[in-house]
Amino acid sequence: MKQLTLTGILLTLISASTQAATISVGNISDIYVANQLLGSSTSAECDAAPNTTDCDFLKPGPVALDSAALATAVTSDPANYVAAPYRNSAYIDLGFNGYDIYNGIGDDLVVFIVGNSTNFGLDVFDNTGAVISSDTYHVPADGSSTVFDKDGNWLCVSGSDSSCTGGAALSAIFIDLEDSIAGDVALGGIRILIGEDYNGTDALQTRPRLSLAGGFHVTPVPIPLPIVLFASGLGLLGWIGRRRKS
């Protein structure tokens, strides 16, 4: 069951600019959105007082977030987003409720960031909770990761004119897990890390603003038969060896 197709909700964003498309709505319309907040580093102060210096995640304003508001912001609508904390690092754990995500051919995950010229961390877990991939990703300043609508216009998250003044364009960063996990093993969840540690040393770096994340493959990829036979052969040789020793 597909939880959410991005075509409709992305087209509700304000479109702007007339640059040639590189990443279009069509490229990302069939993702399965991470629809469950599994946890976060959000501190207790976020629930108790709107003090931005004590809060791990903020909405534009800035406004401090509690857990319920955080879940709504990062699992439903790309027009909503959370800003990086005033901390070295904080994290958001997201899961896929109702379906499993697998490592398939080509891109496996996509993370949507509002704006560009920033960095974020991404940890990927299998369904036992073990980390299978951990890396830092860059949202380039040249706009090459910007998402465009079907007419070749920027998809702006708010903004008052064709240059997204007062807002920013939506960026998509694609992740290919390659051989880091077998294709028949479901992913257990993803952790997105944002904060001062991921801003780099460039003075032009901006605080990461997370919108959504998602995956592409919900069908497991069977282990190729030759590998199964090879593994079975190794097991048989080991059994024979043990029998001879006994």
Secondary structure by P-SEA (a helix, b strand, c coil): cccccaaaaaaacbbbbbccccccccccccccccccccccccccccccccccccccccccccccccaaaaaaacccccccccccccccccbbbbbbccccccccccccbbbbbccccccbbbbbbccccccccccccccccccccbbbccccccccccccccccccbbbbbbbbbbccccccccccccbbbbbbccccccccccccccccccccccccccccccaaaaaaaaaaaaaaaaaaaaac
